Amino acid sequence: MITTGLGILAAIAGLGALAIEQQFRRRPGNALAVTPGEWNLEIYEPHRYLLVGEVEFCNLSERLEIMVPHVEAEATLLSKGSLAGITHQIRVMPKHADAPARPDGYWFGYIVKVGKRTKAELTLEIKGDDLSQLQAVWIRIDYVTYGPQGRIPKTRHVVVPLKFPALDEPDRWRPTAAADVMPIRTHLLTHLDNPVTVVKRYVLPHAQPGDVVTLGESPVAIMQDRFIYPSEINPGWLAKRLCYYFMPTSSLATACGMQTLVNQVGAWRVAGAFLVGAIAKKVFKKPGVFYQLAGEQARLIDDITGTLPPYDQFIVLGPDQPQRIVDQIKQETGLSAAIVDVNDLRAVKVLASTPDVTLEFLTQALISNPAGNADEQTPVVLIRPTDTLRKS
């Protein structure tokens, strides 16, 4: 009886802590964000690249001024070969509309007023005897916000491709039971891309009427800027406790992975789904109820190491409004389309598809996972039907 009473008291205390935590998280804070910006390779020569980007610092607060006393940037080059002999230098220059930049490039403390924004220009110069193996650059913009929550360091991550595959690559069709499939290589997709433009650039040169294009769910989410660095996540009371109850291979088995789900759907929904799911599994021997109640994102979140570099360092969410994306691809390219989650365990999950594509057809065409789960960099697959399974 004493043990049961203590358990009830612990549960009540936990729910109280959860309520306090949720109330605290809703309080206005240093609500300043940095956009991905616009980036251009202004010099793209064999021995020298010059990448120039412009980002904005946006005050999202409804009534608070936020100060930005410090900004700096760091770049990591990603290459298929050695980086020996390759050097790079990155600079940050303020571009405030009402205050000229200092000649020495020093970032002086600046106040971003309510609903306003300011800009910064970043230049990255890369030099070397052979830059042909460079694939992309991962830029970390470290900045400090100063406001009601004190002095808070933050980071904006930007990935910019430096290598683009030739559009005249030979077709690489592979036969399957229902269709011929062709994995299509792209540059390293980033949040500077969008799915429709990628399909137009890389798929249309190979496509013909009646073909179907599929995109992986993680690349689509990345193009939507739906990836988060773990240090930007502050796990709360609920996430730190629930994560222990999930299999080690689950993306919800870490406090940051679980907190990502909490941030997406709310703490009370996650707590309720866990409680009902635990009863269903223990008493009624029915697994999977938690994922049904917690929502689609519970299955789609990929914790770190879930995809190719540099995104193996990030938590990647599932895509937002996937049906809208496939409908837009159909409207602008004429190709039937689907967004899918496929793995090497012969599991095919269709998140969204145009009405003229059946689940049976997509499963048969993709069950061998032609896009791969390693660093193939083929996030798009073109499918050419060989029978009538495509039509519903």
Summary of the structure (lengths in Angstrom):
residues: 392
radius of gyration: 23.8
end to end distance: 59.8
largest distance: 76.7
contacts: 1217
relative contact order: 0.13
helix: 29%
strand: 32%
